[in-house]
Amino acid sequence: MTKVEIDELIKRVAVKAALETEGEPEPGLTSEINWPVNATINRGLEGAISNTTKIGYVNGAKGWLIYRGLNCFDLAEKSSFEETTYLLLYGHLPSRAELQGFNDKLIAYRILPDAVLDVLKAMPKTSHPMSLLATAVSALGSLDDEADDISVTNETEIAIKLTARMASIAGAISRLRRNKEPVNPDPDLTHAANFLYMMTGTKPDEASERIMDASLILHADHGMNASTFTTMVVNSSLSDMYSSVVAGIGSLKGSLHGGANEAALYILEEIGSPENVKPWFEKARAEKRKVMGFGHRVYKAYDPRARILGPIAELVAQKNSESQKLYNIAIALEKEVIEVLGAEKKIFPNVDFYSGLIYNAMSIQTVMFTPIFAVSRIAGWTARALEYLEDNRLFRPRAVYTGPIKAEYTPIQDR
Ligand SMILES: CC(C)(COP(=O)(O)OP(=O)(O)OC[C@H]1O[C@@H](n2cnc3c(N)ncnc32)[C@H](O)[C@@H]1OP(=O)(O)O)[C@@H](O)C(=O)NCCC(=O)NCCS
């Protein structure tokens, strides 16, 4: 067989195939081209419904967030992140024995393989922690011999592994970028406390642990948000759970989604003082610039998560004058934005507006805010990907093609 023979074969079949498929495109469901265009396009898939779920419910008009029937307010008050993750994954609150078994797994899985730490150490300290998180999860997948076993049983185990390790990875990233060695998890600490310990190297006080736990509970699941949908899309092709979660991390990083917590803090720093809020906001409006930490595709009422995180932010802001200053700017900005955009466009603060203020007051670096979101949202990503896998169908929407369809190929020497 020679290259000339292959060239001739391709030429022969291509000419025949072109002749056999000649004609005008027809509109309809069997085509990506609706010609003439007669499709309704919901930009950003707004309003599109892709599946049913029993995992969680967001009611944007009421400002409700419900996990498996339980209100997020109840869970923030009475539950723990470990218990909430179990609830999302298995559909019921665990018994003492079930929670103990789940905890034992988290303790065992929290320890990171040395190879993952080596990969993180080989990366530049300037990399964004979300990119490092994706790199580390990808490395975990490569190290797991069972990664390609996509049975629900194995993928559930991977979900638990990833829930445990996302916090360990984020902790290690936070330390490595500050030239500090990662610390090993402590089996006697809760998930929230361990996470803070692995970031700071110091066992947290009870108040900090409680705040982190509540924040992790409130971020654990949130309907068909972009990163959850991304994770599900990848998993629906029967890819492995690690690859699906890497994709979810990529989606969460963006400033319209999880990255907004980081972006919101930068805005508060940019504003600089409560007196500067009004002129800053007027300029932002004139420039059609979005105020990060405000607005939501689904909530047209106050974000229930912000209802809890707002007062926590107020409390922790009292820790020092810098945090108090940022909080005062935030309150002034919230008032201004709601006055102008609340009535006009139903824009209110979202979860990312207050979470960043809290983490900042807890002395967590701003670039670590979105990884904290991932440490929690891993629960929702994996629970929903697993639920969908039980009755899987490949996600595959269509696009309306608006380009030419009968262009001539021009050889490179004639272009
Ligand atoms: C979350 C978000 C992406 C939802 O977007 P969406 O449903 O696609 O809504 P759009 O971006 O189309 O916005 C609709 C209108 O509200 C305005 N708007 C939305 N969010 C806004 C914000 N944060 N600041 C100012 N205006 C905003 C848009 O400019 C648009 O106005 P227009 O109709 O006059 O053009 C959007 O509100 C946003 O970008 N918020 C800032 C980022 C953020 O906090 N993300 C975290 C979400 S939890």
The ligand as an ORCA input file, in Angstrom:
! r2SCAN-3c Opt
* xyz 0 1
  C     -24.996     35.251     37.029
  C     -25.204     35.844     35.646
  C     -24.106     35.303     34.733
  C     -26.567     35.412     35.130
  O     -26.590     35.795     33.840
  P     -27.804     35.707     32.804
  O     -28.960     34.995     33.353
  O     -27.214     35.227     31.535
  O     -28.222     37.199     32.720
  P     -27.596     38.291     31.752
  O     -26.109     38.340     31.888
  O     -28.164     38.077     30.393
  O     -28.203     39.590     32.405
  C     -29.537     40.034     32.217
  C     -29.555     41.545     32.385
  O     -29.185     41.877     33.727
  C     -27.951     42.602     33.746
  N     -27.103     42.035     34.782
  C     -27.036     40.733     35.172
  N     -26.158     40.588     36.157
  C     -25.652     41.800     36.400
  C     -24.689     42.292     37.314
  N     -24.052     41.453     38.144
  N     -24.381     43.593     37.293
  C     -24.998     44.438     36.451
  N     -25.941     44.046     35.551
  C     -26.249     42.745     35.536
  C     -27.307     42.357     32.389
  O     -26.445     43.408     32.029
  C     -28.526     42.247     31.503
  O     -29.005     43.543     31.259
  P     -29.707     43.896     29.849
  O     -30.894     42.996     29.743
  O     -30.035     45.337     29.992
  O     -28.669     43.616     28.796
  C     -25.132     37.384     35.699
  O     -26.087     37.870     36.607
  C     -23.755     37.886     36.058
  O     -22.898     37.999     35.177
  N     -23.489     38.184     37.365
  C     -22.164     38.569     37.782
  C     -21.298     37.332     37.993
  C     -21.721     36.536     39.188
  O     -21.902     37.065     40.283
  N     -21.835     35.217     39.000
  C     -22.128     34.298     40.069
  C     -23.483     33.728     39.944
  S     -23.869     32.739     41.355
*
